[in-house]
């Protein structure tokens, strides 16, 4: 009498659910790769270290640099301003490298991964923050060696740290611009644009020397708020509307960059 054939074990069902990694797929490996890529670019390193120092040397020998401002003097005020400009320009240029990634189709490949747009922008912002920190350190070292800038050590460090975090606004701006402007044109727009914003923000010339119409326009520009925040430890003057300005522009640039990345599915 034949025995019945044994019933094969049931095959477990495959789970085809797409699992998104925690933190939107943000990870230190991606951050390290992005940072090393920037540091291998000699032009970027020279641009980061040389330009801000040249700007400081060109404006840091004013006749009234001894005049007191807050807890320091005019030379310290100019050093913080030039550090902010150099770090902002460097951070924006670093963030705008996304335009080259779009040109090579890399951003389209990223859209096929679980990488969240906010996590990607955060990675770009941290790389830009690092490059901006190099510019700030270079400016502060030269400012210290010059001997003109005078302010207490605690305030000096506070200005350095606050200015560094203020550059996140322009890192987000660089990423945003990289998504809406072709790669070969992005810095041709960002460079002059940031220079104009710096004039309106009072980095090169105090706003008190402008007429009322220009001052009214300046209060709404992105550089005004972050400049006031960066110099607040020195000047002890931080209007509430300057804080609102800085927070609002940062949120706007981050939201714009995240939105453009989420829509960027075509090769440029």
Secondary structure, 3 states (H helix, E strand, C coil): CCCCCCCCCCCCCCCCCCCCCHHHHCCHHHHHHHHHHHHCCHHHHHHHHHHHHHHHHHHCCCCCCCCEECCEEHHHHHHHHHHHHHHHHHHHHHHCCHHHHHHCCHHHHHCCCCCCHHHHHHHHHHHHHHHHHHHHHHHHHHHHHHCCCCECHHHHHHHHHHHHHHCHHHHHHHHHHHHHCCCCCHHHHHHHHHHHHHHHCCCCCCHHHCCHHHHHHHCCCHHHHHHHHHHHHHHCCCCHHHHHHHHHHHHHHHHHHHHHHHHCCCCC
